[in-house]
Amino acid sequence: MKKAALLLGGLIMSAFVSGTALAEVVRVRLTARVTQVDDPNSYLHGNIVVGQRMTGVYVYNTNTPNQSPLPDHGEYRPYANEARVRFASGSVVFESRQPTQGIEILIHPNDYFHINSFDNETLVNGGGAVDQIQIALEGNGNLNQTVALPTGAPDLTQYSTKEVTISTYYPPQTGGGYTVRAEIEAAELVVPDKVVVSPASGTFAANQHFDAAVILPRNSVVQNAHAMANGVLLPLTYPGSCQLQPQVGTGKPSLLCPGADAVLSLQPGEPIEWTVELTNGTIYTETVNWNLAP
């Protein structure tokens, strides 16, 4: 199954993670072609033009609850760090802040599937704010057969409208803001590599000492990592008690966490849930069960 994380355990707070087989991280890569640029004040400095190609990605977790009061509508606001929207063209990048809860997903069966990001990074080089990034798929397509969050990429042939709109509003007296529209030409589900936690699940003697290692995909650049049990942060963190090991031989970096056996007495019997975030926004998760022998 195509995912943006390996899901084997319970819900990790503030991360792309899910606790049951019914929930998973969905990561979709998009390619779009710019069809309209309205930028009277040149906030984009001419760096986005009609016909230009844009590449993008959106990410969400299907464990997000439906908040719509209407039974025939889906209204989802992912937890912090559980969703992302990003589009880039050349040196210009439009993306949601991380972490954010400023993303909403709206679904109306047989009508539309929308993703809106309202909490976005400011453009570099004086480009100003990015008020909204919207992905709009309208029609009776595979993503909106029901109100449930879909687990696949859109079949673009089923949608009459398949558009990305990026805009910022400024008061008319300032000359207005800008709007960029692009038609989505391709969509695919992303399959990431996985992480491996060592030791794997097992039972340990009371006085058995061991270090833990988290082995990452090739060429990963780690931003942070942590382990939790029953919602409690454990003293297994990077930066912190864990150390980044260089890529030797296999090209796979790893995190080495000395004295990991010390956590067994903190939350006995609870699954230990690891989260690793890379600098490119990718988040990997893995769960192990370390138990003390009775």
C-alpha positions as CSV (number, residue, x, y, z in Angstrom):
1,M,0.0,0.0,0.0
2,K,1.3,3.5,-0.8
3,K,1.8,5.6,2.2
4,A,3.9,8.5,3.5
5,A,4.7,6.6,6.7
6,L,4.9,3.0,8.0
7,L,1.9,2.6,10.3
8,L,2.2,-0.2,12.8
9,G,0.9,1.3,16.1
10,G,-1.2,3.8,18.0
11,L,-1.8,7.4,17.4
12,I,1.2,9.6,18.0
13,M,0.2,13.1,19.0
14,S,1.4,15.9,16.7
15,A,2.8,13.6,14.0
16,F,1.7,11.8,10.9
17,V,0.7,8.7,12.6
18,S,-2.3,6.5,13.1
19,G,-3.1,3.6,15.4
20,T,-5.2,1.2,13.4
21,A,-5.2,-0.4,10.1
22,L,-8.2,1.9,9.1
23,A,-6.0,5.0,9.2
24,E,-3.0,5.9,7.1
25,V,-1.0,8.8,5.8
26,V,-1.9,9.8,2.2
27,R,0.7,11.6,0.2
28,V,-0.1,12.7,-3.4
29,R,2.3,14.3,-5.9
30,L,0.8,16.7,-8.4
31,T,1.9,18.3,-11.6
32,A,0.1,21.4,-12.9
33,R,0.4,23.9,-15.7
34,V,-0.1,27.6,-15.0
35,T,-3.2,29.0,-16.9
36,Q,-3.6,32.4,-15.3
37,V,-1.4,34.9,-13.5
38,D,-3.0,38.1,-12.1
39,D,-0.3,40.1,-10.3
40,P,-0.7,43.8,-11.0
41,N,1.8,44.8,-8.3
42,S,4.4,42.3,-9.4
43,Y,4.6,40.6,-6.0
44,L,5.9,37.5,-7.8
45,H,8.5,39.5,-9.7
46,G,7.5,37.9,-13.0
47,N,8.7,34.5,-11.8
48,I,5.4,32.8,-12.5
49,V,4.1,33.0,-16.0
50,V,1.3,31.3,-18.0
51,G,2.4,27.9,-19.4
52,Q,4.9,27.3,-16.6
53,R,5.0,24.0,-14.9
54,M,4.3,23.6,-11.1
55,T,5.0,20.5,-9.0
56,G,3.3,20.0,-5.7
57,V,2.3,17.6,-3.0
58,Y,-0.5,17.3,-0.4
59,V,-0.5,15.1,2.7
60,Y,-3.1,14.2,5.2
61,N,-3.9,11.4,7.7
62,T,-7.1,9.5,7.3
63,N,-7.5,9.4,11.1
64,T,-8.7,13.0,11.0
65,P,-12.3,13.2,12.3
66,N,-15.2,14.5,10.2
67,Q,-16.4,17.7,11.8
68,S,-19.3,18.4,9.5
69,P,-22.8,18.5,11.1
70,L,-24.3,17.4,7.8
71,P,-24.3,13.7,7.0
72,D,-23.7,14.2,3.3
73,H,-20.6,16.4,3.8
74,G,-17.1,15.8,4.9
75,E,-15.3,18.6,6.7
76,Y,-11.8,17.7,8.0
77,R,-9.2,19.8,9.9
78,P,-6.1,17.7,10.4
79,Y,-4.2,17.8,13.6
80,A,-1.0,19.9,13.8
81,N,1.8,18.2,11.8
82,E,-0.7,15.8,10.1
83,A,-1.2,17.7,6.8
84,R,0.8,19.7,4.3
85,V,0.3,21.5,1.0
86,R,3.2,22.6,-1.2
87,F,3.7,23.8,-4.7
88,A,6.9,25.0,-6.4
89,S,7.9,26.5,-9.7
90,G,11.5,27.4,-10.2
91,S,12.6,29.5,-7.2
92,V,9.1,30.2,-6.0
93,V,7.6,28.0,-3.3
94,F,4.1,28.2,-1.9
95,E,3.6,26.0,1.1
96,S,1.8,25.6,4.4
97,R,3.5,26.3,7.6
98,Q,4.7,23.3,9.7
99,P,3.2,22.5,12.1
100,T,-0.2,23.9,11.2
101,Q,-3.9,23.4,11.8
102,G,-4.7,25.8,9.1
103,I,-5.6,23.2,6.5
104,E,-9.2,22.0,5.7
105,I,-10.4,19.2,3.5
106,L,-14.0,19.5,2.2
107,I,-15.8,16.6,0.5
108,H,-19.3,16.6,-1.1
109,P,-20.1,13.2,-2.7
110,N,-20.5,13.4,-6.5
111,D,-19.8,17.2,-6.4
112,Y,-16.3,18.2,-5.2
113,F,-13.1,17.4,-3.2
114,H,-11.3,20.5,-2.0
115,I,-8.1,21.1,0.1
116,N,-7.5,24.6,1.4
117,S,-4.4,25.8,3.2
118,F,-4.9,29.2,5.0
119,D,-1.7,29.2,7.2
120,N,1.2,29.5,4.7
121,E,4.8,30.5,4.7
122,T,5.6,34.0,3.5
123,L,7.3,34.1,0.1
124,V,11.0,34.8,0.0
125,N,12.5,37.8,-1.8
126,G,9.8,40.2,-0.8
127,G,6.9,38.3,-2.3
128,G,4.7,38.8,0.7
129,A,2.0,36.7,2.2
130,V,0.3,33.6,0.7
131,D,-3.3,33.8,2.0
132,Q,-4.7,30.6,0.4
133,I,-3.6,27.6,-1.5
134,Q,-6.5,25.6,-2.9
135,I,-6.7,22.3,-4.7
136,A,-10.1,21.9,-6.3
137,L,-11.4,18.8,-7.9
138,E,-15.0,19.1,-9.1
139,G,-17.3,16.5,-10.5
140,N,-18.2,12.9,-9.7
141,G,-14.7,11.4,-9.2
142,N,-13.0,8.7,-7.3
143,L,-12.1,10.9,-4.3
144,N,-15.6,12.0,-3.4
145,Q,-17.7,8.9,-3.8
146,T,-18.4,9.1,0.0
147,V,-17.7,11.7,2.7
148,A,-14.7,9.6,4.0
149,L,-11.2,10.8,3.4
150,P,-9.9,8.8,0.4
151,T,-6.7,6.8,0.4
152,G,-5.7,7.1,-3.2
153,A,-4.7,9.7,-5.8
154,P,-7.4,11.4,-8.0
155,D,-8.3,10.0,-11.3
156,L,-8.2,13.3,-13.2
157,T,-10.2,11.9,-16.1
158,Q,-13.3,11.9,-13.8
159,Y,-13.2,15.6,-12.9
160,S,-14.4,18.5,-15.0
161,T,-12.4,20.9,-12.9
162,K,-8.9,20.1,-11.6
163,E,-7.3,23.3,-10.5
164,V,-4.8,24.8,-8.1
165,T,-5.4,28.4,-7.0
166,I,-2.9,30.4,-5.0
167,S,-3.9,33.9,-3.9
168,T,-3.3,36.7,-1.6
169,Y,-5.6,39.6,-0.9
170,Y,-4.5,43.2,-0.4
171,P,-6.9,46.1,0.0
172,P,-7.9,47.7,-3.3
173,Q,-6.2,51.0,-2.4
174,T,-2.9,49.2,-2.4
175,G,-3.5,47.8,-5.9
176,G,-4.8,44.4,-4.8
177,G,-3.0,41.1,-4.4
178,Y,-2.2,38.3,-6.8
179,T,-3.8,35.1,-8.0
180,V,-2.2,32.2,-9.8
181,R,-4.3,29.4,-11.3
182,A,-2.9,26.1,-12.7
183,E,-4.6,23.1,-14.2
184,I,-3.6,19.8,-12.7
185,E,-2.2,17.5,-15.4
186,A,-1.0,14.5,-13.4
187,A,-1.4,13.0,-9.9
188,E,0.2,10.0,-8.3
189,L,0.4,8.4,-4.9
190,V,3.8,8.6,-3.2
191,V,5.4,5.5,-1.7
192,P,8.1,6.4,0.8
193,D,10.8,4.2,2.3
194,K,10.4,3.0,5.8
195,V,12.4,3.3,9.0
196,V,13.6,0.3,11.1
197,V,13.9,0.4,14.9
198,S,16.3,-1.9,16.6
199,P,15.8,-3.9,18.7
200,A,12.5,-4.9,17.3
201,S,9.6,-5.9,19.5
202,G,10.6,-8.4,22.3
203,T,10.8,-9.2,25.9
204,F,13.7,-8.2,28.0
205,A,15.1,-9.2,31.4
206,A,14.9,-6.6,34.2
207,N,18.7,-6.0,34.2
208,Q,19.2,-6.4,30.5
209,H,20.8,-3.3,29.0
210,F,20.6,-2.2,25.4
211,D,20.9,0.8,23.1
212,A,18.3,1.5,20.4
213,A,18.9,2.5,16.8
214,V,16.6,4.0,14.2
215,I,17.8,3.2,10.7
216,L,16.6,5.7,8.1
217,P,16.2,5.6,4.3
218,R,19.2,6.5,2.2
219,N,20.3,10.1,2.1
220,S,17.8,11.2,4.8
221,V,18.5,14.5,6.5
222,V,16.9,14.4,10.0
223,Q,15.3,17.4,11.6
224,N,14.0,15.9,14.8
225,A,12.9,12.5,16.3
226,H,11.2,11.3,19.4
227,A,9.6,8.3,21.0
228,M,6.3,8.2,23.0
229,A,4.4,5.7,25.0
230,N,0.7,6.2,25.9
231,G,1.0,9.8,24.9
232,V,4.0,10.4,27.2
233,L,7.3,11.7,25.7
234,L,10.1,9.4,26.5
235,P,13.8,10.4,27.0
236,L,14.6,9.2,23.5
237,T,14.9,12.3,21.3
238,Y,16.9,13.9,18.6
239,P,18.3,16.5,19.2
240,G,18.8,15.2,22.7
241,S,19.8,11.8,24.0
242,C,20.0,10.2,20.6
243,Q,23.0,10.8,18.3
244,L,23.0,11.0,14.5
245,Q,25.3,8.4,13.0
246,P,26.9,9.0,9.5
247,Q,26.0,7.2,6.4
248,V,28.5,4.4,6.1
249,G,28.5,1.7,3.5
250,T,24.7,1.4,2.9
251,G,24.2,5.2,2.7
252,K,21.6,4.9,5.3
253,P,22.0,7.3,8.3
254,S,20.8,6.2,11.7
255,L,20.0,7.5,15.2
256,L,21.7,5.8,18.1
257,C,20.0,6.1,21.5
258,P,22.2,4.8,24.3
259,G,20.7,3.2,27.4
260,A,17.3,2.8,25.8
261,D,16.4,0.1,28.3
262,A,15.8,2.8,30.9
263,V,12.4,3.6,29.3
264,L,11.0,0.2,30.0
265,S,10.0,1.1,33.6
266,L,8.5,4.4,32.6
267,Q,5.4,3.1,30.7
268,P,5.5,-0.6,31.2
269,G,3.7,-2.7,28.7
270,E,2.8,0.2,26.4
271,P,3.8,0.3,22.7
272,I,6.7,2.7,22.0
273,E,5.9,4.9,19.1
274,W,8.8,6.5,17.2
275,T,8.5,9.6,14.9
276,V,11.2,10.9,12.7
277,E,10.8,14.1,10.7
278,L,13.1,15.0,7.8
279,T,14.1,18.5,6.7
280,N,12.0,18.0,3.5
281,G,8.8,17.5,5.6
282,T,8.6,13.7,5.3
283,I,7.6,12.0,8.5
284,Y,8.2,8.4,9.3
285,T,6.7,6.4,12.1
286,E,7.3,3.0,13.6
287,T,6.0,1.2,16.7
288,V,7.7,-1.5,18.8
289,N,6.7,-3.4,21.8
290,W,9.4,-3.7,24.4
291,N,8.2,-5.6,27.5
292,L,9.9,-6.6,30.8
293,A,9.9,-10.2,31.5
294,P,7.5,-11.1,34.3
